Amino acid sequence: PTAGCQRPPTASTSGSGGDSGGTDGEGSYVGVCARAPRGEACDWAIYDFVPHCGEEEAHRLILATAGSHTKFIVQHMAKLHALDLTHVNTEPLARFDSWREHLDYLAALAVESEQEDAARAVQGVRDALEAAGVPDLPPALCHFDWHLGNTLCNDEGRLQAVIDWEFAGVGDPRLDLARHCRLERWTDIVCRDRGSDRDTAEIWRSYAAARFGADADAVLCLGPPEPWLAFECAVVLVVGTSACVRAAQLQSGVQGVFLPRCDLGEWAEDMETARWHLRRMGIL
């Protein structure tokens, strides 16, 4: 949970783990506490207090300094993805060191769920990536929920923190980029297109320039965006299908079923959105 709050003299781990409200006259602060899902008791908590300006002021400053909100996000996404995780223990985050390993995991989930469209989506994405001959990239720390509301900036428009790491994991960075492209361009549920393929290609080029240099060829460095947009949608469809199937098993009394923290209503909506995109791209 986050909220504007006054910087305390010392951090406390007592109480509910939430945040207090207020300001100290020197600007806004955000208090961040990480705790176990569903409010279970846990033996750890993280508190940090980050000075930052208000959202409207941050938007204005970002436009003035970066030129566009999208460029700001993409530059910092590329910086995060450039971190070398080769010898870093990233537990307890889910980690896939290659897109092939990730697809193998999704294929196993699809088989477990006994849902034909989930299995077809995984195979269709695999075929698309292999046909495109996409280059391999090292695994990266991915946020998977990039937007300005999850960034905190100072009064110069410089990034101070990225918040809301609920969906974070380690995998191919193009999945993180593809998810941002999809959410920037299409509305949820009804899938109204607010942009064009040209807009998606421009984000792809901006990322390649930020990550590999101004003269980088986005397609050579990353491959085309379409297979990665399909991959991201396949992740949503397969994981969502698995969550729904496991929820039904729990309701029927099956023992030993693990259900990830999720809102099944949101998963159902996201799955339909993903299915629509996979059909649009010819995967389903």
Residue pairs with C-beta under 8 A, 6 or more apart in sequence:
1 17
1 18
1 19
1 33
2 19
2 30
2 31
2 32
2 163
2 164
3 18
3 19
3 20
3 21
3 30
3 31
4 21
4 22
4 23
4 28
4 29
4 30
5 19
5 20
5 21
5 22
5 29
5 30
5 31
5 49
6 20
6 22
6 23
6 24
6 29
7 24
7 29
7 49
8 49
11 47
12 47
13 45
13 47
17 33
17 35
17 45
18 33
19 31
19 33
20 31
23 29
26 51
27 51
27 52
27 53
27 155
28 51
28 52
28 53
28 54
29 49
29 50
29 51
29 52
30 49
30 50
30 52
30 152
30 161
30 163
31 47
31 48
31 49
32 46
32 47
32 48
32 49
32 50
32 163
33 45
33 46
33 47
34 44
34 45
34 46
35 42
35 45
36 42
37 261
38 261
48 161
50 152
50 160
50 161
51 154
51 160
52 58
52 152
52 153
52 154
52 160
52 161
53 61
53 153
53 154
53 155
55 148
55 149
57 155
58 148
58 151
58 152
58 153
58 157
59 69
59 148
61 153
61 155
61 156
61 157
62 69
62 72
62 148
62 153
62 157
63 69
64 157
65 72
65 156
65 157
65 158
66 72
66 75
66 157
69 148
70 184
70 203
70 206
71 206
72 148
72 151
72 159
73 146
73 147
73 148
73 151
73 180
74 177
74 180
74 203
74 206
74 207
74 210
75 206
75 210
76 151
76 159
76 162
77 143
77 146
77 173
77 176
77 177
77 180
77 207
77 210
78 207
78 210
78 211
79 210
80 140
80 141
80 142
80 143
80 162
81 140
81 141
81 142
81 173
81 176
81 211
82 140
82 211
83 140
83 141
84 138
85 138
85 139
85 140
85 141
85 170
86 138
90 141
90 170
93 141
93 168
93 169
93 170
94 169
94 170
94 171
95 139
95 169
95 170
95 171
96 102
96 105
96 139
96 169
96 170
96 171
96 172
97 139
97 170
98 136
98 139
98 172
99 129
99 134
99 171
99 172
99 174
99 175
99 231
100 126
102 171
102 172
102 175
102 235
103 122
103 125
103 126
103 129
103 231
106 118
106 122
106 234
106 235
106 238
106 239
107 119
107 122
107 123
109 118
109 238
109 239
109 241
109 242
110 118
110 119
110 121
110 122
110 238
110 241
110 242
111 119
112 242
112 245
113 238
113 241
113 242
113 245
114 245
115 241
115 245
117 237
117 275
117 284
118 237
118 238
118 241
118 242
120 283
120 284
121 230
121 233
121 234
121 237
121 238
121 278
121 283
121 284
122 234
122 238
124 230
124 234
124 278
124 282
124 283
124 284
125 227
125 230
125 231
125 234
125 283
128 226
128 227
128 230
128 283
129 223
129 227
129 231
132 223
132 224
132 226
132 227
133 223
134 174
134 222
134 223
134 224
134 227
134 228
135 220
135 221
135 222
135 223
137 172
137 173
137 174
137 222
139 170
139 171
139 172
139 173
140 170
140 171
140 172
140 173
140 176
141 168
141 170
142 168
142 169
142 170
142 171
142 173
142 175
142 176
143 150
143 162
143 165
143 167
143 168
143 176
144 167
144 168
144 169
144 175
144 176
144 179
145 164
145 166
145 167
146 176
146 179
146 180
147 183
150 162
150 163
150 164
151 159
151 161
151 162
151 163
152 159
152 160
152 161
152 162
152 163
153 159
153 160
154 160
172 228
174 222
174 223
174 228
174 231
175 228
175 231
175 232
175 235
177 203
177 204
177 207
177 222
177 228
178 225
178 228
178 229
178 231
178 232
179 232
180 203
181 200
181 203
181 204
181 225
181 229
182 229
182 232
182 233
182 277
184 194
184 195
184 199
184 203
185 193
185 194
185 195
185 199
185 200
186 192
186 193
186 194
186 273
186 277
187 194
188 269
188 270
188 273
189 269
189 272
189 273
191 273
191 276
191 277
200 225
200 229
201 218
201 225
204 218
204 222
204 225
205 218
207 218
207 222
208 216
208 217
208 218
208 221
208 222
209 215
209 216
209 218
211 221
212 221
222 228
226 281
229 277
229 281
230 277
230 278
230 281
230 283
233 273
233 274
233 275
233 277
233 278
233 281
233 283
234 274
234 278
234 283
236 270
236 271
236 273
236 274
237 271
237 274
237 275
237 278
239 260
240 267
240 268
240 270
240 271
240 274
241 271
243 259
243 260
243 262
243 264
243 267
244 264
244 267
244 268
244 271
246 257
246 258
246 259
247 259
247 264
249 257
250 257
250 259
275 284
278 284
